[in-house]
Amino acid sequence: MTTVAARPSGSLSRPVVIVVGLAAIVGLRWAATISAAADAIAIGLIFGLGLLGLAAIAGWRPASERRSSLVIGVAGGGVLVVLAMATRASLAPSLAPPGPFVPWAGVTVLVASAEEILLRGALFDELERTIGVGLAVVATSLVFALMHVPLYGWGVLPLDFGVGLWFAGLRLATGGIAAPAMAHAMADLATWWL
């Protein structure tokens, strides 16, 4: 007896709406940053909340996570930190952490988690249904890389694409967003010291 793999089905309209909404939020963050409309902590807070709002509008809801997801996320984040230390490459090039550690850390965790909820949660789910898991991995990783270009420049694209693939792999390994969110937050928090 042979089984037939489920074929992707559905419209690309929802993923397109998510990407357009994300582009608008990234554009607003970039404009606020270059105009110094607010301090970096406030801009990050609004950016993170905007991403969470977009994920909610897109209909994403948290699913039950495996207990091992956080452990896998810590291991995944540890790999990124060790690689950054070994290569002396910053995980967030050319931007020093703004302000005191505690507010910066809180906003960093919010933004990292919100990016994962939107990209490896809402967008990944929609793309997996419409174009399949492999293309969802590539597309969400590319979107992740492109969304960092306004703040960090085009030179960050290959690194962030690779990191996006890593986060997508964590999503596939665990079936949820807790592992990539944990790894993402750890890697971003490490920039305080690296």
PyMOL commands that place a pseudoatom at each C-alpha (Angstrom):
pseudoatom trace, name=CA, resn=MET, resi=1, chain=A, elem=C, hetatm=0, pos=[0.000, 0.000, 0.000]
pseudoatom trace, name=CA, resn=THR, resi=2, chain=A, elem=C, hetatm=0, pos=[1.424, 3.376, -0.949]
pseudoatom trace, name=CA, resn=THR, resi=3, chain=A, elem=C, hetatm=0, pos=[0.611, 6.629, 0.672]
pseudoatom trace, name=CA, resn=VAL, resi=4, chain=A, elem=C, hetatm=0, pos=[0.328, 9.877, -1.171]
pseudoatom trace, name=CA, resn=ALA, resi=5, chain=A, elem=C, hetatm=0, pos=[1.882, 12.924, 0.455]
pseudoatom trace, name=CA, resn=ALA, resi=6, chain=A, elem=C, hetatm=0, pos=[-0.553, 15.696, 1.124]
pseudoatom trace, name=CA, resn=ARG, resi=7, chain=A, elem=C, hetatm=0, pos=[-0.286, 18.413, -1.461]
pseudoatom trace, name=CA, resn=PRO, resi=8, chain=A, elem=C, hetatm=0, pos=[-0.256, 22.021, -0.435]
pseudoatom trace, name=CA, resn=SER, resi=9, chain=A, elem=C, hetatm=0, pos=[-3.511, 23.798, -1.060]
pseudoatom trace, name=CA, resn=GLY, resi=10, chain=A, elem=C, hetatm=0, pos=[-4.962, 27.190, -0.489]
pseudoatom trace, name=CA, resn=SER, resi=11, chain=A, elem=C, hetatm=0, pos=[-4.474, 30.732, -1.560]
pseudoatom trace, name=CA, resn=LEU, resi=12, chain=A, elem=C, hetatm=0, pos=[-1.334, 32.817, -1.224]
pseudoatom trace, name=CA, resn=SER, resi=13, chain=A, elem=C, hetatm=0, pos=[-3.410, 35.876, -0.301]
pseudoatom trace, name=CA, resn=ARG, resi=14, chain=A, elem=C, hetatm=0, pos=[-2.944, 35.447, 3.467]
pseudoatom trace, name=CA, resn=PRO, resi=15, chain=A, elem=C, hetatm=0, pos=[0.848, 35.033, 3.273]
pseudoatom trace, name=CA, resn=VAL, resi=16, chain=A, elem=C, hetatm=0, pos=[1.030, 38.064, 0.971]
pseudoatom trace, name=CA, resn=VAL, resi=17, chain=A, elem=C, hetatm=0, pos=[-0.992, 40.138, 3.452]
pseudoatom trace, name=CA, resn=ILE, resi=18, chain=A, elem=C, hetatm=0, pos=[1.359, 39.059, 6.253]
pseudoatom trace, name=CA, resn=VAL, resi=19, chain=A, elem=C, hetatm=0, pos=[4.460, 39.973, 4.239]
pseudoatom trace, name=CA, resn=VAL, resi=20, chain=A, elem=C, hetatm=0, pos=[3.011, 43.339, 3.175]
pseudoatom trace, name=CA, resn=GLY, resi=21, chain=A, elem=C, hetatm=0, pos=[2.042, 44.094, 6.784]
pseudoatom trace, name=CA, resn=LEU, resi=22, chain=A, elem=C, hetatm=0, pos=[5.517, 43.094, 7.929]
pseudoatom trace, name=CA, resn=ALA, resi=23, chain=A, elem=C, hetatm=0, pos=[7.101, 45.330, 5.282]
pseudoatom trace, name=CA, resn=ALA, resi=24, chain=A, elem=C, hetatm=0, pos=[4.999, 48.248, 6.521]
pseudoatom trace, name=CA, resn=ILE, resi=25, chain=A, elem=C, hetatm=0, pos=[6.012, 47.646, 10.150]
pseudoatom trace, name=CA, resn=VAL, resi=26, chain=A, elem=C, hetatm=0, pos=[9.700, 47.276, 9.194]
pseudoatom trace, name=CA, resn=GLY, resi=27, chain=A, elem=C, hetatm=0, pos=[9.462, 50.477, 7.135]
pseudoatom trace, name=CA, resn=LEU, resi=28, chain=A, elem=C, hetatm=0, pos=[7.932, 52.379, 10.036]
pseudoatom trace, name=CA, resn=ARG, resi=29, chain=A, elem=C, hetatm=0, pos=[10.652, 51.107, 12.388]
pseudoatom trace, name=CA, resn=TRP, resi=30, chain=A, elem=C, hetatm=0, pos=[13.334, 52.160, 9.928]
pseudoatom trace, name=CA, resn=ALA, resi=31, chain=A, elem=C, hetatm=0, pos=[11.783, 55.616, 9.497]
pseudoatom trace, name=CA, resn=ALA, resi=32, chain=A, elem=C, hetatm=0, pos=[11.475, 56.080, 13.267]
pseudoatom trace, name=CA, resn=THR, resi=33, chain=A, elem=C, hetatm=0, pos=[15.080, 54.957, 13.744]
pseudoatom trace, name=CA, resn=ILE, resi=34, chain=A, elem=C, hetatm=0, pos=[16.650, 57.254, 11.148]
pseudoatom trace, name=CA, resn=SER, resi=35, chain=A, elem=C, hetatm=0, pos=[14.540, 60.237, 12.211]
pseudoatom trace, name=CA, resn=ALA, resi=36, chain=A, elem=C, hetatm=0, pos=[15.246, 59.571, 15.905]
pseudoatom trace, name=CA, resn=ALA, resi=37, chain=A, elem=C, hetatm=0, pos=[11.501, 59.876, 16.513]
pseudoatom trace, name=CA, resn=ALA, resi=38, chain=A, elem=C, hetatm=0, pos=[11.981, 58.008, 19.795]
pseudoatom trace, name=CA, resn=ASP, resi=39, chain=A, elem=C, hetatm=0, pos=[14.716, 56.151, 21.614]
pseudoatom trace, name=CA, resn=ALA, resi=40, chain=A, elem=C, hetatm=0, pos=[15.689, 52.669, 20.478]
pseudoatom trace, name=CA, resn=ILE, resi=41, chain=A, elem=C, hetatm=0, pos=[13.929, 50.952, 23.390]
pseudoatom trace, name=CA, resn=ALA, resi=42, chain=A, elem=C, hetatm=0, pos=[10.608, 52.643, 22.592]
pseudoatom trace, name=CA, resn=ILE, resi=43, chain=A, elem=C, hetatm=0, pos=[10.973, 51.910, 18.883]
pseudoatom trace, name=CA, resn=GLY, resi=44, chain=A, elem=C, hetatm=0, pos=[11.765, 48.261, 19.647]
pseudoatom trace, name=CA, resn=LEU, resi=45, chain=A, elem=C, hetatm=0, pos=[8.779, 47.999, 21.984]
pseudoatom trace, name=CA, resn=ILE, resi=46, chain=A, elem=C, hetatm=0, pos=[6.396, 49.395, 19.371]
pseudoatom trace, name=CA, resn=PHE, resi=47, chain=A, elem=C, hetatm=0, pos=[7.960, 47.205, 16.676]
pseudoatom trace, name=CA, resn=GLY, resi=48, chain=A, elem=C, hetatm=0, pos=[7.529, 44.048, 18.783]
pseudoatom trace, name=CA, resn=LEU, resi=49, chain=A, elem=C, hetatm=0, pos=[3.938, 44.897, 19.653]
pseudoatom trace, name=CA, resn=GLY, resi=50, chain=A, elem=C, hetatm=0, pos=[3.230, 45.633, 15.979]
pseudoatom trace, name=CA, resn=LEU, resi=51, chain=A, elem=C, hetatm=0, pos=[4.537, 42.208, 14.984]
pseudoatom trace, name=CA, resn=LEU, resi=52, chain=A, elem=C, hetatm=0, pos=[2.389, 40.522, 17.641]
pseudoatom trace, name=CA, resn=GLY, resi=53, chain=A, elem=C, hetatm=0, pos=[-0.640, 42.502, 16.469]
pseudoatom trace, name=CA, resn=LEU, resi=54, chain=A, elem=C, hetatm=0, pos=[-0.039, 41.431, 12.874]
pseudoatom trace, name=CA, resn=ALA, resi=55, chain=A, elem=C, hetatm=0, pos=[0.275, 37.781, 13.939]
pseudoatom trace, name=CA, resn=ALA, resi=56, chain=A, elem=C, hetatm=0, pos=[-3.036, 38.061, 15.828]
pseudoatom trace, name=CA, resn=ILE, resi=57, chain=A, elem=C, hetatm=0, pos=[-4.738, 39.708, 12.845]
pseudoatom trace, name=CA, resn=ALA, resi=58, chain=A, elem=C, hetatm=0, pos=[-3.398, 36.897, 10.649]
pseudoatom trace, name=CA, resn=GLY, resi=59, chain=A, elem=C, hetatm=0, pos=[-5.190, 34.463, 12.934]
pseudoatom trace, name=CA, resn=TRP, resi=60, chain=A, elem=C, hetatm=0, pos=[-2.156, 32.840, 14.531]
pseudoatom trace, name=CA, resn=ARG, resi=61, chain=A, elem=C, hetatm=0, pos=[-2.844, 31.213, 17.880]
pseudoatom trace, name=CA, resn=PRO, resi=62, chain=A, elem=C, hetatm=0, pos=[-0.292, 29.469, 20.106]
pseudoatom trace, name=CA, resn=ALA, resi=63, chain=A, elem=C, hetatm=0, pos=[-0.304, 25.708, 19.989]
pseudoatom trace, name=CA, resn=SER, resi=64, chain=A, elem=C, hetatm=0, pos=[0.679, 23.289, 22.684]
pseudoatom trace, name=CA, resn=GLU, resi=65, chain=A, elem=C, hetatm=0, pos=[4.461, 22.956, 22.820]
pseudoatom trace, name=CA, resn=ARG, resi=66, chain=A, elem=C, hetatm=0, pos=[6.563, 19.941, 23.726]
pseudoatom trace, name=CA, resn=ARG, resi=67, chain=A, elem=C, hetatm=0, pos=[8.349, 20.164, 27.050]
pseudoatom trace, name=CA, resn=SER, resi=68, chain=A, elem=C, hetatm=0, pos=[11.638, 19.637, 25.293]
pseudoatom trace, name=CA, resn=SER, resi=69, chain=A, elem=C, hetatm=0, pos=[11.162, 22.689, 23.046]
pseudoatom trace, name=CA, resn=LEU, resi=70, chain=A, elem=C, hetatm=0, pos=[12.772, 25.139, 25.452]
pseudoatom trace, name=CA, resn=VAL, resi=71, chain=A, elem=C, hetatm=0, pos=[15.747, 22.846, 26.009]
pseudoatom trace, name=CA, resn=ILE, resi=72, chain=A, elem=C, hetatm=0, pos=[16.163, 22.469, 22.251]
pseudoatom trace, name=CA, resn=GLY, resi=73, chain=A, elem=C, hetatm=0, pos=[15.838, 26.251, 21.935]
pseudoatom trace, name=CA, resn=VAL, resi=74, chain=A, elem=C, hetatm=0, pos=[18.564, 26.835, 24.528]
pseudoatom trace, name=CA, resn=ALA, resi=75, chain=A, elem=C, hetatm=0, pos=[20.823, 24.388, 22.696]
pseudoatom trace, name=CA, resn=GLY, resi=76, chain=A, elem=C, hetatm=0, pos=[20.016, 26.071, 19.374]
pseudoatom trace, name=CA, resn=GLY, resi=77, chain=A, elem=C, hetatm=0, pos=[20.759, 29.504, 20.811]
pseudoatom trace, name=CA, resn=GLY, resi=78, chain=A, elem=C, hetatm=0, pos=[23.956, 28.192, 22.345]
pseudoatom trace, name=CA, resn=VAL, resi=79, chain=A, elem=C, hetatm=0, pos=[25.142, 27.012, 18.933]
pseudoatom trace, name=CA, resn=LEU, resi=80, chain=A, elem=C, hetatm=0, pos=[24.624, 30.511, 17.509]
pseudoatom trace, name=CA, resn=VAL, resi=81, chain=A, elem=C, hetatm=0, pos=[26.424, 32.176, 20.416]
pseudoatom trace, name=CA, resn=VAL, resi=82, chain=A, elem=C, hetatm=0, pos=[29.380, 29.775, 20.177]
pseudoatom trace, name=CA, resn=LEU, resi=83, chain=A, elem=C, hetatm=0, pos=[29.612, 30.336, 16.407]
pseudoatom trace, name=CA, resn=ALA, resi=84, chain=A, elem=C, hetatm=0, pos=[29.556, 34.114, 16.931]
pseudoatom trace, name=CA, resn=MET, resi=85, chain=A, elem=C, hetatm=0, pos=[32.267, 33.873, 19.592]
pseudoatom trace, name=CA, resn=ALA, resi=86, chain=A, elem=C, hetatm=0, pos=[34.390, 31.556, 17.448]
pseudoatom trace, name=CA, resn=THR, resi=87, chain=A, elem=C, hetatm=0, pos=[34.237, 33.856, 14.460]
pseudoatom trace, name=CA, resn=ARG, resi=88, chain=A, elem=C, hetatm=0, pos=[34.169, 37.055, 16.495]
pseudoatom trace, name=CA, resn=ALA, resi=89, chain=A, elem=C, hetatm=0, pos=[31.142, 37.983, 14.417]
pseudoatom trace, name=CA, resn=SER, resi=90, chain=A, elem=C, hetatm=0, pos=[28.444, 40.008, 16.071]
pseudoatom trace, name=CA, resn=LEU, resi=91, chain=A, elem=C, hetatm=0, pos=[24.937, 38.598, 15.822]
pseudoatom trace, name=CA, resn=ALA, resi=92, chain=A, elem=C, hetatm=0, pos=[23.600, 42.134, 15.305]
pseudoatom trace, name=CA, resn=PRO, resi=93, chain=A, elem=C, hetatm=0, pos=[26.313, 44.035, 13.470]
pseudoatom trace, name=CA, resn=SER, resi=94, chain=A, elem=C, hetatm=0, pos=[27.036, 47.706, 13.987]
pseudoatom trace, name=CA, resn=LEU, resi=95, chain=A, elem=C, hetatm=0, pos=[24.411, 48.547, 16.610]
pseudoatom trace, name=CA, resn=ALA, resi=96, chain=A, elem=C, hetatm=0, pos=[25.430, 48.809, 20.238]
pseudoatom trace, name=CA, resn=PRO, resi=97, chain=A, elem=C, hetatm=0, pos=[22.730, 47.894, 22.772]
pseudoatom trace, name=CA, resn=PRO, resi=98, chain=A, elem=C, hetatm=0, pos=[20.947, 51.092, 23.813]
pseudoatom trace, name=CA, resn=GLY, resi=99, chain=A, elem=C, hetatm=0, pos=[20.403, 52.103, 27.417]
pseudoatom trace, name=CA, resn=PRO, resi=100, chain=A, elem=C, hetatm=0, pos=[20.507, 50.008, 30.558]
pseudoatom trace, name=CA, resn=PHE, resi=101, chain=A, elem=C, hetatm=0, pos=[20.555, 46.227, 30.289]
pseudoatom trace, name=CA, resn=VAL, resi=102, chain=A, elem=C, hetatm=0, pos=[17.177, 45.333, 31.850]
pseudoatom trace, name=CA, resn=PRO, resi=103, chain=A, elem=C, hetatm=0, pos=[14.923, 47.458, 29.592]
pseudoatom trace, name=CA, resn=TRP, resi=104, chain=A, elem=C, hetatm=0, pos=[17.036, 46.542, 26.563]
pseudoatom trace, name=CA, resn=ALA, resi=105, chain=A, elem=C, hetatm=0, pos=[16.848, 42.829, 27.456]
pseudoatom trace, name=CA, resn=GLY, resi=106, chain=A, elem=C, hetatm=0, pos=[13.069, 42.961, 27.885]
pseudoatom trace, name=CA, resn=VAL, resi=107, chain=A, elem=C, hetatm=0, pos=[12.546, 44.600, 24.510]
pseudoatom trace, name=CA, resn=THR, resi=108, chain=A, elem=C, hetatm=0, pos=[15.074, 42.265, 22.893]
pseudoatom trace, name=CA, resn=VAL, resi=109, chain=A, elem=C, hetatm=0, pos=[13.179, 39.206, 24.130]
pseudoatom trace, name=CA, resn=LEU, resi=110, chain=A, elem=C, hetatm=0, pos=[9.873, 40.757, 23.017]
pseudoatom trace, name=CA, resn=VAL, resi=111, chain=A, elem=C, hetatm=0, pos=[11.146, 41.520, 19.507]
pseudoatom trace, name=CA, resn=ALA, resi=112, chain=A, elem=C, hetatm=0, pos=[12.884, 38.146, 19.054]
pseudoatom trace, name=CA, resn=SER, resi=113, chain=A, elem=C, hetatm=0, pos=[9.775, 36.296, 20.235]
pseudoatom trace, name=CA, resn=ALA, resi=114, chain=A, elem=C, hetatm=0, pos=[7.440, 38.450, 18.131]
pseudoatom trace, name=CA, resn=GLU, resi=115, chain=A, elem=C, hetatm=0, pos=[9.558, 37.876, 15.018]
pseudoatom trace, name=CA, resn=GLU, resi=116, chain=A, elem=C, hetatm=0, pos=[9.360, 34.124, 15.592]
pseudoatom trace, name=CA, resn=ILE, resi=117, chain=A, elem=C, hetatm=0, pos=[5.620, 34.201, 16.286]
pseudoatom trace, name=CA, resn=LEU, resi=118, chain=A, elem=C, hetatm=0, pos=[5.028, 36.081, 13.047]
pseudoatom trace, name=CA, resn=LEU, resi=119, chain=A, elem=C, hetatm=0, pos=[7.586, 34.363, 10.806]
pseudoatom trace, name=CA, resn=ARG, resi=120, chain=A, elem=C, hetatm=0, pos=[7.911, 30.792, 12.092]
pseudoatom trace, name=CA, resn=GLY, resi=121, chain=A, elem=C, hetatm=0, pos=[4.344, 30.881, 13.441]
pseudoatom trace, name=CA, resn=ALA, resi=122, chain=A, elem=C, hetatm=0, pos=[1.766, 32.750, 11.352]
pseudoatom trace, name=CA, resn=LEU, resi=123, chain=A, elem=C, hetatm=0, pos=[3.649, 33.062, 8.053]
pseudoatom trace, name=CA, resn=PHE, resi=124, chain=A, elem=C, hetatm=0, pos=[5.184, 29.572, 8.189]
pseudoatom trace, name=CA, resn=ASP, resi=125, chain=A, elem=C, hetatm=0, pos=[1.797, 27.982, 8.893]
pseudoatom trace, name=CA, resn=GLU, resi=126, chain=A, elem=C, hetatm=0, pos=[0.179, 29.790, 5.964]
pseudoatom trace, name=CA, resn=LEU, resi=127, chain=A, elem=C, hetatm=0, pos=[3.024, 29.033, 3.571]
pseudoatom trace, name=CA, resn=GLU, resi=128, chain=A, elem=C, hetatm=0, pos=[3.192, 25.389, 4.609]
pseudoatom trace, name=CA, resn=ARG, resi=129, chain=A, elem=C, hetatm=0, pos=[-0.497, 25.027, 3.722]
pseudoatom trace, name=CA, resn=THR, resi=130, chain=A, elem=C, hetatm=0, pos=[-0.119, 26.774, 0.373]
pseudoatom trace, name=CA, resn=ILE, resi=131, chain=A, elem=C, hetatm=0, pos=[3.345, 25.952, -1.006]
pseudoatom trace, name=CA, resn=GLY, resi=132, chain=A, elem=C, hetatm=0, pos=[4.654, 23.155, 1.216]
pseudoatom trace, name=CA, resn=VAL, resi=133, chain=A, elem=C, hetatm=0, pos=[7.121, 22.846, 4.053]
pseudoatom trace, name=CA, resn=GLY, resi=134, chain=A, elem=C, hetatm=0, pos=[10.348, 23.139, 2.046]
pseudoatom trace, name=CA, resn=LEU, resi=135, chain=A, elem=C, hetatm=0, pos=[9.382, 26.391, 0.380]
pseudoatom trace, name=CA, resn=ALA, resi=136, chain=A, elem=C, hetatm=0, pos=[7.966, 27.679, 3.683]
pseudoatom trace, name=CA, resn=VAL, resi=137, chain=A, elem=C, hetatm=0, pos=[11.401, 27.152, 5.248]
pseudoatom trace, name=CA, resn=VAL, resi=138, chain=A, elem=C, hetatm=0, pos=[13.149, 29.027, 2.434]
pseudoatom trace, name=CA, resn=ALA, resi=139, chain=A, elem=C, hetatm=0, pos=[10.573, 31.817, 2.185]
pseudoatom trace, name=CA, resn=THR, resi=140, chain=A, elem=C, hetatm=0, pos=[10.405, 32.579, 5.908]
pseudoatom trace, name=CA, resn=SER, resi=141, chain=A, elem=C, hetatm=0, pos=[14.195, 32.521, 6.108]
pseudoatom trace, name=CA, resn=LEU, resi=142, chain=A, elem=C, hetatm=0, pos=[14.468, 34.946, 3.199]
pseudoatom trace, name=CA, resn=VAL, resi=143, chain=A, elem=C, hetatm=0, pos=[11.853, 37.262, 4.704]
pseudoatom trace, name=CA, resn=PHE, resi=144, chain=A, elem=C, hetatm=0, pos=[13.741, 37.115, 8.017]
pseudoatom trace, name=CA, resn=ALA, resi=145, chain=A, elem=C, hetatm=0, pos=[16.975, 38.118, 6.280]
pseudoatom trace, name=CA, resn=LEU, resi=146, chain=A, elem=C, hetatm=0, pos=[15.359, 40.895, 4.236]
pseudoatom trace, name=CA, resn=MET, resi=147, chain=A, elem=C, hetatm=0, pos=[13.610, 42.451, 7.222]
pseudoatom trace, name=CA, resn=HIS, resi=148, chain=A, elem=C, hetatm=0, pos=[16.992, 43.134, 8.841]
pseudoatom trace, name=CA, resn=VAL, resi=149, chain=A, elem=C, hetatm=0, pos=[18.501, 44.887, 5.814]
pseudoatom trace, name=CA, resn=PRO, resi=150, chain=A, elem=C, hetatm=0, pos=[17.118, 48.389, 6.597]
pseudoatom trace, name=CA, resn=LEU, resi=151, chain=A, elem=C, hetatm=0, pos=[18.877, 48.507, 9.970]
pseudoatom trace, name=CA, resn=TYR, resi=152, chain=A, elem=C, hetatm=0, pos=[22.017, 46.467, 9.288]
pseudoatom trace, name=CA, resn=GLY, resi=153, chain=A, elem=C, hetatm=0, pos=[22.628, 46.748, 5.541]
pseudoatom trace, name=CA, resn=TRP, resi=154, chain=A, elem=C, hetatm=0, pos=[22.836, 44.239, 2.701]
pseudoatom trace, name=CA, resn=GLY, resi=155, chain=A, elem=C, hetatm=0, pos=[25.958, 42.627, 4.121]
pseudoatom trace, name=CA, resn=VAL, resi=156, chain=A, elem=C, hetatm=0, pos=[23.860, 40.918, 6.785]
pseudoatom trace, name=CA, resn=LEU, resi=157, chain=A, elem=C, hetatm=0, pos=[21.673, 39.100, 4.246]
pseudoatom trace, name=CA, resn=PRO, resi=158, chain=A, elem=C, hetatm=0, pos=[23.685, 35.827, 3.957]
pseudoatom trace, name=CA, resn=LEU, resi=159, chain=A, elem=C, hetatm=0, pos=[24.194, 35.554, 7.730]
pseudoatom trace, name=CA, resn=ASP, resi=160, chain=A, elem=C, hetatm=0, pos=[20.561, 36.270, 8.541]
pseudoatom trace, name=CA, resn=PHE, resi=161, chain=A, elem=C, hetatm=0, pos=[19.355, 33.887, 5.828]
pseudoatom trace, name=CA, resn=GLY, resi=162, chain=A, elem=C, hetatm=0, pos=[21.452, 31.137, 7.417]
pseudoatom trace, name=CA, resn=VAL, resi=163, chain=A, elem=C, hetatm=0, pos=[20.187, 32.022, 10.883]
pseudoatom trace, name=CA, resn=GLY, resi=164, chain=A, elem=C, hetatm=0, pos=[16.630, 32.012, 9.517]
pseudoatom trace, name=CA, resn=LEU, resi=165, chain=A, elem=C, hetatm=0, pos=[17.192, 28.509, 8.160]
pseudoatom trace, name=CA, resn=TRP, resi=166, chain=A, elem=C, hetatm=0, pos=[18.482, 27.476, 11.601]
pseudoatom trace, name=CA, resn=PHE, resi=167, chain=A, elem=C, hetatm=0, pos=[15.370, 28.876, 13.306]
pseudoatom trace, name=CA, resn=ALA, resi=168, chain=A, elem=C, hetatm=0, pos=[13.140, 27.151, 10.743]
pseudoatom trace, name=CA, resn=GLY, resi=169, chain=A, elem=C, hetatm=0, pos=[14.966, 23.902, 11.460]
pseudoatom trace, name=CA, resn=LEU, resi=170, chain=A, elem=C, hetatm=0, pos=[14.232, 24.340, 15.156]
pseudoatom trace, name=CA, resn=ARG, resi=171, chain=A, elem=C, hetatm=0, pos=[10.592, 24.942, 14.271]
pseudoatom trace, name=CA, resn=LEU, resi=172, chain=A, elem=C, hetatm=0, pos=[10.523, 21.716, 12.246]
pseudoatom trace, name=CA, resn=ALA, resi=173, chain=A, elem=C, hetatm=0, pos=[12.357, 19.736, 14.933]
pseudoatom trace, name=CA, resn=THR, resi=174, chain=A, elem=C, hetatm=0, pos=[9.915, 20.741, 17.657]
pseudoatom trace, name=CA, resn=GLY, resi=175, chain=A, elem=C, hetatm=0, pos=[6.697, 21.508, 15.800]
pseudoatom trace, name=CA, resn=GLY, resi=176, chain=A, elem=C, hetatm=0, pos=[6.290, 24.923, 17.421]
pseudoatom trace, name=CA, resn=ILE, resi=177, chain=A, elem=C, hetatm=0, pos=[7.807, 28.357, 17.909]
pseudoatom trace, name=CA, resn=ALA, resi=178, chain=A, elem=C, hetatm=0, pos=[9.130, 28.041, 21.471]
pseudoatom trace, name=CA, resn=ALA, resi=179, chain=A, elem=C, hetatm=0, pos=[12.506, 26.611, 20.370]
pseudoatom trace, name=CA, resn=PRO, resi=180, chain=A, elem=C, hetatm=0, pos=[13.229, 29.187, 17.653]
pseudoatom trace, name=CA, resn=ALA, resi=181, chain=A, elem=C, hetatm=0, pos=[11.991, 31.998, 19.915]
pseudoatom trace, name=CA, resn=MET, resi=182, chain=A, elem=C, hetatm=0, pos=[14.296, 30.854, 22.727]
pseudoatom trace, name=CA, resn=ALA, resi=183, chain=A, elem=C, hetatm=0, pos=[17.277, 30.486, 20.383]
pseudoatom trace, name=CA, resn=HIS, resi=184, chain=A, elem=C, hetatm=0, pos=[16.574, 33.860, 18.780]
pseudoatom trace, name=CA, resn=ALA, resi=185, chain=A, elem=C, hetatm=0, pos=[16.291, 35.630, 22.141]
pseudoatom trace, name=CA, resn=MET, resi=186, chain=A, elem=C, hetatm=0, pos=[19.509, 34.016, 23.403]
pseudoatom trace, name=CA, resn=ALA, resi=187, chain=A, elem=C, hetatm=0, pos=[21.442, 34.990, 20.274]
pseudoatom trace, name=CA, resn=ASP, resi=188, chain=A, elem=C, hetatm=0, pos=[20.164, 38.566, 20.421]
pseudoatom trace, name=CA, resn=LEU, resi=189, chain=A, elem=C, hetatm=0, pos=[20.831, 38.880, 24.152]
pseudoatom trace, name=CA, resn=ALA, resi=190, chain=A, elem=C, hetatm=0, pos=[24.397, 37.695, 23.598]
pseudoatom trace, name=CA, resn=THR, resi=191, chain=A, elem=C, hetatm=0, pos=[25.036, 40.829, 21.521]
pseudoatom trace, name=CA, resn=TRP, resi=192, chain=A, elem=C, hetatm=0, pos=[25.230, 42.755, 24.802]
pseudoatom trace, name=CA, resn=TRP, resi=193, chain=A, elem=C, hetatm=0, pos=[28.518, 41.009, 25.543]
pseudoatom trace, name=CA, resn=LEU, resi=194, chain=A, elem=C, hetatm=0, pos=[29.846, 40.045, 22.098]
for i in range(1, 194): cmd.bond("trace and resi %d" % i, "trace and resi %d" % (i + 1))
show_as sticks, trace
zoom trace
